[in-house]
Amino acid sequence: MRMKLFSCAAALLFSLQVQAEPATRTTIEKFLQVTEAANMMDQAYQNMDQMTAQMLASSGLDISKDPQIQQDMQEMNALVRAELSWDKMEEPLIALYGSVFSEAELQDIIEFYQSPAGQKMLKRQPELMQGTMVMMQQQMQSLMPKIKALTEKQSAARKA
C-alpha cells in the first residue's frame, strides 16, 4: 500500500516537473514569429500616431495648421520608435515570455495560433486594438471632467 502511494506521489511530482519545464529560446522565438509580434508592434505605433493626433485635435490643437506641433509630434514619435524598437524589445520580451510560460504552455499557444481560429485572431487583432483605443479614448473624454473636478476638490481641501 505504501509503495503504491509512494509511486503515485512520485508520478505526480514527475508530471508537475515535466509540465513546469521552462520555455526554450527557440520556442519563444517561434511564438513571437507565429504571432507576428514585430508587425503587431509596428501597428501599435501607427495606432499611437493616430491616437496622439486625435488627442491633440480634441484638445483644440489643429496639427495640420501648425508646423511646429507637427514637428514636435514627429520627433516624439521617432523617439518612442527608437527607444521601443523591435531590436531593443525582442530580448526583454523573450525573457518575459520565458519567465511567464512553460515550454508546454508555449507549444500549446503556438499550436492555437497556427490553427484557423488562431490565424483569424491574428488577422483581426489590429481591428480589435483600434477599436479598443477608440473605446478608451471615448471613456477618457467622459472621465476627464470627473478627474478635473476631483483634482480641484483635492486642491481646495489642501488649501483649507
C-alpha positions in Angstrom: 0.0 0.0 0.0 2.8 2.4 0.9 4.6 1.5 -2.3 1.5 2.4 -4.4 1.1 5.7 -2.5 4.8 6.5 -3.0 4.6 5.6 -6.7 1.5 7.8 -7.2 3.2 10.7 -5.4 6.4 10.3 -7.4 4.4 10.2 -10.7 2.5 13.3 -9.7 5.7 15.2 -8.8 7.4 14.0 -12.0 4.4 15.1 -14.1 4.4 18.5 -12.4 8.2 18.9 -13.0 7.8 18.0 -16.7 4.9 20.5 -17.1 7.0 23.2 -15.5 9.9 22.8 -17.9 11.0 26.4 -18.8 10.3 27.5 -22.3 13.3 27.4 -24.6 14.6 30.4 -26.5 13.8 28.6 -29.8 10.1 28.1 -28.7 9.8 31.7 -27.6 11.2 32.9 -30.9 8.8 30.7 -32.8 5.9 32.1 -30.7 7.0 35.7 -31.5 7.3 34.8 -35.2 4.0 32.9 -35.4 2.1 35.8 -33.6 3.8 38.3 -35.8 4.9 40.3 -32.8 7.2 42.7 -34.7 4.4 43.5 -37.1 2.0 44.0 -34.2 4.4 46.5 -32.7 4.5 48.4 -35.9 0.7 48.5 -36.0 0.7 49.7 -32.4 3.0 52.6 -33.4 0.6 53.5 -36.2 -2.3 53.4 -33.7 -0.3 55.6 -31.3 0.3 58.1 -34.0 -3.4 58.3 -34.8 -4.4 58.4 -31.1 -1.9 61.3 -30.5 -3.3 63.3 -33.4 -6.9 62.7 -32.2 -6.0 63.7 -28.6 -4.4 66.9 -29.9 -7.4 67.6 -32.1 -9.8 67.0 -29.2 -7.8 69.5 -27.1 -8.4 72.1 -29.7 -5.0 71.9 -31.5 -5.1 71.6 -35.2 -1.8 70.0 -36.1 -2.4 70.4 -39.8 -2.2 74.2 -39.3 0.8 74.3 -37.0 4.0 73.0 -38.4 5.7 73.3 -35.1 3.2 70.9 -33.5 3.6 68.6 -36.4 7.4 68.6 -36.0 7.1 68.1 -32.2 4.8 65.1 -32.7 7.1 63.6 -35.3 10.1 64.0 -33.0 8.2 62.4 -30.1 7.0 59.5 -32.2 10.5 59.0 -33.6 11.9 58.9 -30.0 9.3 56.3 -29.0 10.0 54.2 -32.0 13.8 54.3 -31.5 13.6 53.5 -27.7 10.9 50.9 -28.1 12.1 49.4 -31.4 11.8 45.7 -32.1 15.6 45.4 -31.8 15.5 46.8 -28.3 12.3 45.0 -27.2 13.0 41.5 -28.5 15.4 40.3 -25.8 13.3 41.6 -22.9 10.2 40.1 -24.5 12.0 36.7 -24.8 13.0 36.9 -21.1 9.5 37.9 -20.1 7.7 35.1 -22.0 10.3 32.7 -20.7 9.5 33.7 -17.1 5.7 33.5 -17.6 5.2 30.4 -19.8 6.5 26.9 -19.6 7.7 25.1 -22.7 4.4 23.0 -22.9 2.2 26.1 -22.5 4.0 28.0 -25.3 3.8 24.9 -27.5 0.0 24.8 -26.9 -0.2 28.6 -27.6 1.8 28.2 -30.8 -0.5 25.3 -31.9 -3.5 27.6 -31.3 -2.1 30.5 -33.3 -1.3 28.1 -36.2 -5.0 26.9 -36.2 -7.6 28.6 -38.3 -9.1 30.2 -35.2 -5.7 31.5 -34.1 -5.0 32.8 -37.6 -8.3 34.6 -37.6 -7.4 36.1 -34.2 -4.1 37.3 -35.5 -5.7 38.9 -38.6 -8.4 40.6 -36.6 -6.1 41.8 -33.8 -5.3 45.2 -35.4 -9.0 45.8 -35.7 -9.5 44.9 -32.0 -6.6 47.1 -31.0 -8.0 50.1 -32.9 -11.5 49.5 -31.5 -10.0 49.3 -28.0 -8.1 52.6 -28.5 -11.2 54.3 -29.7 -13.3 52.9 -26.8 -10.7 54.0 -24.3 -10.4 57.5 -25.8 -14.2 57.9 -25.6 -14.1 56.7 -22.0 -11.3 59.1 -21.2 -13.3 62.0 -22.6 -16.1 61.4 -20.2 -13.7 60.7 -17.4 -11.6 63.9 -17.8 -14.2 66.3 -16.3 -14.6 63.9 -13.3 -10.8 63.8 -12.9 -10.6 67.6 -13.2 -13.4 68.1 -10.6 -11.7 65.6 -8.2 -8.4 67.3 -8.6 -9.9 70.7 -7.9 -11.7 69.3 -4.9 -8.5 67.8 -3.5 -6.6 71.0 -4.2 -9.2 73.1 -2.4 -9.1 70.7 0.6 -5.3 71.0 0.8 -5.6 74.8 0.8 -8.2 74.8 3.6 
